[in-house]
Amino acid sequence: MAGFMAEVNDVRKIYRLNVKEPGIKGAFRNLVHSEWTEKTALDDVSFRMEEGQALACIGENGAGKSTLIKIMIGILTPTSGKVTVYGKNPRESGKEYLRRIGVVFGQKSNLWIDIPVMESYQAVKTLYRLDPKEFKKNFDMIVELLELAPILSSPARKLSLGQRMKADIGMAFLHSPRLLYLDEPTIGLDINIKHTIRSFLRQMNQEQGVSIFLTSHDLDDIDEICDDAIVLSGGKLFYNGSLNALKQQYVHERTIRVTGVQKNDIRTRLPGASITREGRVTRIDYPMDAYGADAVLSAVSQAFDIEDITIQAPDIDTVVSHIFSREKEAAAL
């Protein structure tokens, strides 16, 4: 990786909210005497993002994810702190910055709703003053990888949600962005569309070196697209590092599923493990700090005539569940 592309230093974002009583009486009272309260969306958040990195931003609703991505894009200004992307403040970088980024919001389309997708794409060519060869190269690539050919002549308003999202993501790549911001890109999509989008984004990151900053509640998005993550909770930065390290930090059990006939009781060989059976499949959950992988596999091979075996590492869904359950327990103390 070539160095730090984005830096977020001690960023705070505080919203000032008007508080009023419900109904007409409350509205009139608010005209005479307004009451205000403050909500801290981001609280001294700092991290760095490297060129070519695929970074996920994880957090519950209200954690500050959307506020953070809007500040990094340049839509919002932080209350305090500093954000630089490509060495400059995003709000002051102008057209140079906009040419280097792509932005996709899952609930808001960039397509013109009443004209065919192809005409929206041609408009991007004109707005960005793209070289015809560059445009054709990118256009051909996204049409093939995102399977867009059948919908190019359709207006955006006639597309399904999945078709529209594929077209939106394709549109974001027409001008060869080096950094892509994605806010909930697969919300509400079916599994096949999600797979196509995830595969495309992963390919763009790994083969084209496009940096990705992703917020998503779909933890499969995070697992399949990103290698690193930050975790926000209540506006604070809770974790900053690799996804694998995050899994190891918060999940201390591993699962093995064995299909086959049991020759002797596995419990005698792995007394600290939890054993459950469903037909001919035995599930073994064991603490990773008590048994190494070699010891567990040796015990399983002695206890079963093995037909099939799978070792399941902790997934990000389990990790996030552990993180926030522990945080809630700590807050209650």
N, C-alpha and C positions, 0 to 999 in steps of 0.2 A: 504494500500500500504506500501511496506517495506522500502521505502526511495528513495533517488535520484539515478537513474540509469545512467543518462547522464546529463552533465553540459556543457553549452556553455557560455564562459565568454569573452565578449568584442572582438568577432571574427571579423576580417576584412579580406577580400580577394580582392586583386587588381591584375587584369590581365594587363600585358604589351603587347600592340598590335602594330604590324608593320603597318604603314600607307604608302601606295604607290599609285601612279597614275595608272590608267588603261592602258592596252596595253603593247606592247613591249618597247616603250619609257619609260614608267613608271618602267618596270622591270629593264632596264639597269640603270636608275637613282637611283633606290633603291640599286643596287649593289655598287654604288659609295658613296651614301649618304643616309643612312637609317634614316627614321623619325619614332618616336615612340610616342604612346599615352597611357594613363592609363585609365582603366575602373574599377570602384569600384563595385564589385558584391555583397559584404556584407560589411556593415558599422556598426561596433561596436554592433553586435548582441549578446544578452545574454538571456538565458532562461534555465530552468531545466525540465527534464523529469523524472517521477517517474516510479518505477517498476509496471508493469501491466497497464500502461496508454496507451490509444489509442489517439495519438496526430496528428492532421492534420496540415500541413503547406500550407497556402493559399496565393496566390499572382498571379498577372498578369504575362504574359510572360516577362522574363528579371528581375523579382523581386529578384532572387537569390535562388530560391527553390532548383534547381538541384545542384547548387554549395554547398549549406548547407548540403544536404543529402550526397554528395560525401565526404565532410570533416568529417562528423560524421562516415561514413563507414571507412574512412582512405585512400580513393583514392587520395584526395587532401590534401595539407598542407595549413593552413591559413597563410596569410601574417603576421598577428599579432593576439594576443589573445590565448586562451587556450580552448581545447575541451578534456573532459574526459568522457569515457564510461566504466562503471564498475570500476571506479577509475583510469583508465589508458588512456594514449594517444592512440587512435585507431591505429595510424601508427606504434606504438611500441609494440603493445600487442601480435602480432604473432598468432600462431595457437589457443591459448586459447580463444582469442577474436573471431576468425573466427568460432569456434565451437558453440559459443553462439548466433550468429546472422544468419539471413537469408536475402537475398537481391533479389529483383525482380524489374527489369526495364522493363516497358511496351513495349519498342521498341527494346529490346535486349534479346534473349533467352539464357538460360543456358543449354538447351538440346543439345545433339549431333545430328546434323541434319540428318545424314545418317543411324542412327541405331534406332531400335524401342525404344519407350519411356521406356519400361521395362528395357532395357539394360542400358539406361542412369541412371535409378534409381538404378540398381545394381552397377553401377560405383560409385555412391554416397556412397553406403554401404561400398565399398572397400576403397574409399578415406578417409572417416571419421572413418574407422575401427569400424563400428557400431556393437553392440551386435545383433545377429540374432533375438532375441526376441523383442528387441526395434525396430528394422527395420520392422519386420512383423506387430507389433502393429501399428506403424505409417503408414505403407503402406496400411494396411487394412482400416484404418480410412480415409485417404485421397481419396482412390479409391471409397469408399462409398459416402462420403460427396460431392466430386467434380465430381462424376459420370464418372470416368476415365476408367472403365473396357473395353468399346468398342474400346479404342484407344491405349491400352498398347502395342499391337503388331505392331503398325504403326510407321514408321520413322517420325521424327519431321517435315521434309520438306513436308510431305503429309497431315499434319494437317491443319485445318482451323485456323484462328487467335484466335478464341475463345477457340478451343480445345488446342492449343499450350499454351495459357495463363493459362488455368486451370492446364495443366501438369506442367508448370513452377512453379506455386504457390504450387502445391502438392510437387514438388521436393524440394522446400525450407523448407518444414516441415519434411523431412525424418530424419534429424539428431536432432530433438527436439530443435529448436532454442528458446531462451527466448526473443529475440528482432528481429522484422521483419521490414526491410526497404522496402518501396514500392514507386516507382516513376512512376506515371501515369499507374497503373496496368490495368485499364479497357479501355484505349484509343482505339477507333475503334470497340468495341465489341457490340453485340446486347443485347437487354434488358434482355433476359432470362439468358444469360451467366453472365451478370453483377450481376443479382440477386443471382445466385448460388455462385459467388465469394464473394460478400458482406456478404451473410449469413454465409459462411464458415469462413471468417476472423473475423466476429463479434463473432462467436461461439468460435473460438480459443482464442480470447481476454477475453471473459467473463468466459468461462468454464476452459480453460487451463492456463489462466493468461499470455498469450504471449503479450508482449508489442509491439505496432505498431506505427511506424512513417511513415505517409502517405503524399505524395504530389500528388495532383490531380486537374485537371481542371473540372472534373465531380463532381459537388457539391452534387449530390446524394450519391456518394462514401463517402464523408465527413460526411453527415448527418446520413448515415446508419451504418458507421463503427466507427466513433470517437465521443468522448464526449468533448474533449478539442481542442483548436486550437491556433496556432500562425499565425499572418498575416504579411507578408513581402511586402514592397513597396519600390522600388528603392534601394534595399539592406538594408533598415532599418527595424527594428522590430516595427510594427505598433500596434500590440495587442498581448496579452498573457493571456489566461484565458479560461473559459468554453464556449462552443458553445451557450448555452442558454443565458449566460450573454452577449455574442456578439450580439445575436439577439435582446435582450432587449435594448442594448445600441444604436443600429443603426436603428432599425425599431420601430416606435411609433404608428403604426396602426395595427388593427386586423380585420379579415374578418369573417363575419357570412353569411352562405347561408341558406336560408329558402325556403322550398317547401311547398306550401299551399295557401289558399285563404286569401287575405288581407281583414280584417274587417274594419280597419280605417287607416289613413295615418300615417306611422311610423315616418315621418319627424317631426310631432308635438311632438313626444316623444323623438326623438334623433336629435335635430336641427343641431348638429355639424357633423352628419354622412353623408357619400356619399351613395346614394341609386341608384342602377341600377337593371333593370328587364330583364330577358330572359325567356319569356313564363311564366310558373308558378313558376319559381325560382327567388327569390329576393336576391341580393347581397348587404350586408351592410358593408361598410368600416368605422370604427369609431376610433377616437383617444383614445388610452388607458389611457392617463392622464386625459381625460375629463369624461370618463364613466367606472365604474367598471363592471366586468362581470355580477354580479347579477342584476345591473340596466339595462343592455342591454337585458339580457334574460327576465326580467320582462316586458320591453317595447315590445319585440318581441312577447311574449305570449299574450299580450293584443291586439296587432295589427293584429295577424294572427291566423287562424285555422291551426295549424302546423301539417303537415304530416311527415316532415323530417327536421332536422336541423344539420348543421355541423359548428364547430368553427375551423377556420384555423389559426394556429400560423404562424408567419413569417418564411419562409424557408431560408436556407443559401444562395440560389441564390439571393434573394432579399437583404439580408444583405450585401453580397459582392458588389453588384451593388451600394448600398448606400455608402459604405465605399469609393470606388474609385471615385465615382462622387463627393463626398465631398472633397476628397483630390485634385482632379483636379481643383475644384473651388478655393480651398485655394491657390494652386500653381499659379493660374492666377492672384491673387490679388497683 
